[in-house]
Amino acid sequence: MQLADLLAARPKGQPTLVCASDGNDGLAVAAAARFAGAPARVFLHEGVPKARARRIENQGAEIVSVPGTYDNAVDAAAAAACQGAGILVADTTDDPNDPIVCDVMAGYGVTAAEIRDQVDFAGLGRPTHVFIQAGVGGLAAAIAEGLSGWLASPGCIVTVEPETAACLGPALAAGRPIRVMGNLRTSAEMLSCGQASAAAVAVLRRHGARAITVPEAELVDAVHVLSAHDGLATTPSGAAGLAGAMAVLADPSHTRDLGLDRLSRILVLLTERAWEDRT
């Protein structure tokens, strides 16, 4: 059935869509389920602010609270789906060829197409470097894939993680996901992930992506910089790419290593607005 026909027909008896989330993916899955007339069950770890949970509930989804971290919620959602709870719509996986995770990354890739179109339409110089925040790596992988062959030389993709929740860097070095233990606490809540996605790792390695970490103070500082200069209200998660760029530009050894000079053009993606209600 075509998507338009599915949304028009809203056939009864559709399976439940199941996912784990820090907030954003859960909202998207819940909305998609509502549009199609299907149920949704979203697994949220205990650190997700209540405001985010309420937004998901307002889409008609059932919330399942899980003790621990995002990775615990991922495990719980996968186990529920295996037990027949519904179709798992995941953004992370141990299988580099997982079709649903690859579809989710393809959805993120719409952003890359929009970047290309807008830069070319405006007649701007193409970026030489991309600094992008990385949780499990899906968005970063989609951007790397979508901008491949379009970026100006050296076409460097730099993923940015909080120091206290850095799972992508070790995975890129090892060539496979590695579970990082600990409480993963960081002000960049949407990046609080302990295991990267195998599908994302494969794509990012193919494109030669680099990984850096930034401390909490620099994550918070990037939020203030955006607010002071452009009035953009975001969070440490949304501003992590900028935090990474600022950290690299402040260190001559990093700028040389990444091939940055006065002619370089840096692309930074902001991925989250500020949340007024965090209770």
C-alpha positions in Angstrom: 0.0 0.0 0.0 1.2 3.5 -0.9 1.8 5.9 2.1 -0.9 8.3 0.9 -3.4 5.4 0.6 -2.5 4.1 4.0 -3.1 7.5 5.6 -6.4 7.9 3.8 -7.7 4.5 4.6 -6.4 4.2 8.2 -7.2 0.5 8.2 -8.0 -1.0 11.6 -6.0 -3.7 13.3 -2.6 -2.2 12.5 0.3 -3.4 14.7 1.7 -1.2 17.4 4.8 0.8 16.6 7.4 0.4 19.4 10.5 2.5 20.0 12.9 3.8 22.6 13.6 7.5 22.8 15.2 10.4 24.5 12.3 12.4 23.3 12.6 13.3 19.6 12.3 9.9 17.9 9.5 8.9 20.2 7.5 12.0 19.3 8.1 11.3 15.6 7.0 7.6 15.9 4.0 8.6 18.0 2.9 11.2 15.4 3.4 8.7 12.5 1.3 6.1 14.3 -1.5 8.7 15.0 -1.5 9.8 11.3 -1.9 6.1 10.2 -4.4 5.2 12.9 -2.0 2.8 14.6 -1.1 2.4 18.3 2.4 3.4 19.6 4.4 2.4 22.6 7.4 4.5 23.5 10.0 3.4 26.0 11.6 6.3 27.9 14.4 6.1 30.4 14.0 7.8 33.8 16.1 10.8 32.8 13.7 12.0 30.1 12.0 15.3 31.3 8.3 15.0 31.9 7.7 17.7 29.4 9.0 15.5 26.6 7.0 12.6 27.8 3.8 14.7 27.8 4.4 15.7 24.2 4.6 12.1 23.2 1.5 11.2 25.2 -0.4 14.0 23.6 0.1 12.2 20.3 -1.8 9.2 21.7 1.2 7.0 22.5 1.6 4.8 25.5 4.7 5.6 27.6 6.7 2.9 29.3 9.2 4.2 31.9 12.5 2.3 32.1 15.0 2.6 34.9 18.5 3.5 33.9 19.8 5.1 30.6 18.8 5.4 27.0 20.5 2.1 26.3 18.3 0.4 28.9 15.3 1.8 27.1 16.6 0.5 23.8 17.1 -3.0 25.2 13.6 -2.9 26.8 11.9 -1.8 23.5 13.7 -4.5 21.5 12.8 -7.2 24.0 9.1 -6.1 23.9 9.0 -6.2 20.1 10.6 -9.7 20.2 7.9 -10.8 22.5 5.2 -9.7 20.1 4.4 -6.1 21.3 4.6 -4.7 17.8 7.0 -3.5 15.1 10.3 -2.0 16.4 11.1 1.3 14.8 14.6 1.8 16.0 17.3 4.4 15.3 20.1 2.1 16.6 21.0 -1.5 16.0 23.8 -4.1 16.2 23.1 -5.1 12.6 24.7 -2.8 10.0 22.1 -3.8 7.5 19.0 -3.4 9.7 16.3 -2.2 7.2 14.3 -0.1 9.6 17.3 1.7 11.0 18.5 2.4 7.5 15.1 3.8 6.7 15.3 6.1 9.7 18.7 7.3 8.6 17.3 7.9 5.1 14.7 10.1 6.7 17.4 12.1 8.4 19.0 12.4 5.0 16.3 14.8 3.9 18.2 17.4 5.9 21.3 16.9 3.7 19.3 17.4 0.5 17.9 20.6 1.9 21.4 21.8 2.8 22.7 21.2 -0.7 19.7 22.9 -2.3 19.8 26.0 -0.1 23.6 26.5 -0.3 23.6 26.1 -4.1 20.5 28.3 -4.6 22.1 31.0 -2.5 25.3 30.8 -4.5 27.3 30.2 -1.3 30.6 28.4 -1.1 30.2 24.8 -0.3 31.4 23.8 3.2 34.7 22.1 3.7 34.0 20.8 7.2 30.9 19.6 8.9 30.7 19.5 12.7 27.7 17.5 13.9 26.6 16.1 17.2 26.5 12.4 17.6 24.4 10.2 19.9 24.1 6.8 18.4 25.4 8.3 15.1 22.4 8.0 12.8 22.0 11.7 12.0 25.7 12.2 11.5 25.8 9.1 9.2 22.9 10.5 7.1 24.6 13.8 6.7 27.9 12.2 5.8 26.2 10.1 3.2 23.9 12.9 1.9 26.8 15.4 1.5 29.3 12.9 0.1 30.8 14.2 -3.1 29.2 17.7 -2.7 31.4 19.1 0.1 34.5 21.1 -0.9 37.9 19.7 -0.2 38.8 18.2 2.2 35.2 17.3 2.9 35.7 16.5 6.5 32.9 15.1 8.7 33.6 15.7 12.4 31.3 14.0 15.0 31.0 15.7 18.4 30.2 13.9 21.7 30.1 14.8 25.4 33.1 13.6 27.3 30.9 11.7 29.7 28.9 9.9 27.0 31.3 9.2 24.1 30.3 6.0 22.4 30.8 6.8 18.7 34.5 7.5 18.9 35.4 4.1 20.3 33.1 2.4 17.8 34.7 4.2 14.9 38.2 3.2 16.2 37.1 -0.5 16.7 34.9 -0.8 13.6 32.0 -2.0 15.7 29.7 -0.7 18.4 31.1 -0.8 21.9 28.9 -0.4 25.0 30.2 2.4 27.2 29.3 1.9 30.8 28.5 4.4 33.5 25.6 6.8 34.2 26.4 8.8 30.9 25.2 12.0 32.6 25.6 15.1 30.5 23.8 18.4 30.0 23.5 17.3 26.3 20.7 14.9 27.3 19.8 13.9 23.7 23.4 12.6 23.3 23.4 10.5 26.4 24.0 7.2 24.6 26.3 4.3 25.6 26.4 2.4 22.4 26.6 3.6 18.8 24.5 2.1 16.0 26.3 -0.4 13.8 24.6 0.9 10.7 25.8 4.4 11.5 29.3 3.3 12.3 29.6 1.5 9.0 28.5 4.6 7.0 30.7 7.0 9.0 33.8 4.8 8.7 33.2 4.6 4.9 33.3 8.4 4.7 36.3 8.7 7.0 34.5 10.6 9.7 36.4 11.9 12.7 35.3 11.9 16.3 36.0 14.5 19.1 34.7 15.0 22.6 33.9 18.2 24.4 33.5 18.9 28.2 30.4 20.0 29.8 31.5 23.6 30.2 32.1 24.0 26.5 28.7 22.4 25.6 26.9 25.0 27.8 29.1 27.8 26.5 28.1 27.1 22.9 24.4 27.6 23.9 25.3 31.0 25.3 27.3 32.0 22.2 24.4 31.2 19.9 22.0 33.1 22.2 24.2 36.2 22.4 25.1 36.4 18.7 22.0 35.2 16.9 19.3 35.0 19.5 19.0 31.2 18.8 17.6 29.4 21.8 18.9 25.8 21.8 20.3 23.3 24.3 23.7 21.7 24.9 22.5 18.8 22.7 21.5 21.1 19.9 24.7 23.2 20.1 27.2 20.3 20.5 28.4 20.6 16.9 29.2 24.3 17.5 30.9 23.4 20.8 33.1 21.0 18.8 34.0 23.6 16.2 34.8 26.1 18.8 37.0 23.7 20.7 38.9 22.7 17.5 39.4 26.3 16.4 40.9 27.1 19.8 43.6 24.4 19.4 46.1 24.9 16.6 47.1 21.2 16.7 43.4 20.2 16.0 43.0 22.7 13.2 46.1 21.4 11.5 45.0 17.8 11.9 41.6 18.5 10.4 43.0 20.7 7.6 41.3 23.9 8.8 42.6 27.2 7.6 41.4 30.7 6.9 39.7 29.6 3.7 37.7 26.8 5.4 33.9 26.9 5.5 32.3 25.2 8.5 28.8 23.8 8.5 27.2 23.3 11.9 23.8 21.8 12.4 21.5 22.8 15.3 19.1 20.0 16.1 17.0 21.1 19.0 15.3 24.2 20.3 15.3 25.1 23.9 12.6 23.6 26.1 10.8 26.1 28.3 9.1 23.5 30.5 11.6 21.0 31.8 9.5 19.7 34.8 
